[in-house]
Amino acid sequence: MKKFLKILLRIFIILIVLACLFVAVGAGYFYYTRWAKDREETVIYSGDKMIIKSNKLELEPCITCLFMGVNGALTDFIMLGKYNPNTREVNLMSIPRDTYIEKGGVDHKINSAYAKGMKPENTVAVVEELTGVKIDYYVLFKTKVLRELVDAVGGVEVTVPFNMNYEDPYQDLYIHLKKGTQILNGKQAEQFVRYRSGYANGDVGRIKTQQTFIKAMILRCLEPQNLIKVGTLVNIGLENTNTNITQEIASQYIDDAVAFKPDRVRIETLPGEGKYINQISYFVADEEAAEILIDELFVQEATLEEVKQMMLEEMMASGEDISGEGEKLELRTTFSGDNIKIEVLNNGSSPRHFNAVVDALKEAGYNVTRVGNVNESSTLSRIKSHIASEEALVELNKLAEVVGIKKLENDYYSKTEVDFTIVLGPKYVYATKEEKN
């Protein structure tokens, strides 16, 4: 059992931080051993030169987790998270509690999905339906876990944006906080993240406050005096959470646990706006904006070349000599020839629209050197630039106008002879200039 707790602790290092329950104990040590293991397998030396061995570096699967803070029969806090073990990045997206859903909730609000049988799986199902993201794990935590964890780390410093005063005897909720920068204890921290009545944008304002608190909590947990509180923090987490992370699952992901850096945590909010439907206030997601954001946060994954480049940059930052006779990842800054070379890949678009794009590009003077099919997890149409220059940026925007694609990306380190790659997803529809007007 003790061994399992150690394993689960390391998994919590990845997951609990995302839900204000970050336990950073042992992270520094594990970061070092994991990084050393990666380098042992992927780096060789030639004299005093260091070379990346691409044939030894393999990408590991990303994991997703839904975090839910429960208050009675409702989930007041909902956040979807993804951890990428290859880049050691965490992406998070808050989902407003009043988000409108077609089915699964008592009153079409997403926070009531849990109320049907008090099952976290219900909320997982509706979030999967809402986002299109397959969720691997869930963590359901009680409100008191926040109070206990904050007290255990000695409080968390935040700036209260304005005086917060609210009382609800029915919920046993009494909020009284003064404006200004201060260190909140556990009880005050709960008041800070639950307050919502004073924000002009309602629950969205509260979500921003929660995100601010998460970042502050991460920094607090990483302070040296809190890295030694292993038993206390783990026990608080285990006693107040319901999760499907079993001992077997924890063992499988033990090698994925690494130390976090605050600048590798990205926190966003589901795009949308408040609306009244049948005289009831809801948060209604903006489908187009949400699709783009969800694709960035949860669908796209780093390529092997990008991971190798990240390793090289970290080695350079440490002052090591990475020159040598091995494979070099060079940044392209010029076009491959007089005519811009483009490849067009079909990721589910209809043949009619695919062929129309190819014809439009040729008519515009571009050199379409390759066409083909691709099977990508992301369904969004996109244009990838393989050239890092201002000239390429201008050309990228011109291309976007020609083919009518909003999603633009940089992919400077891929091994390709083309200058731009256009990927057409299943929803792509080509429109002529006349049709656009």
Summary of the structure (lengths in Angstrom):
residues: 437
radius of gyration: 24.4
end to end distance: 67.1
largest distance: 73.7
contacts: 1368
relative contact order: 0.13
helix: 40%
strand: 25%
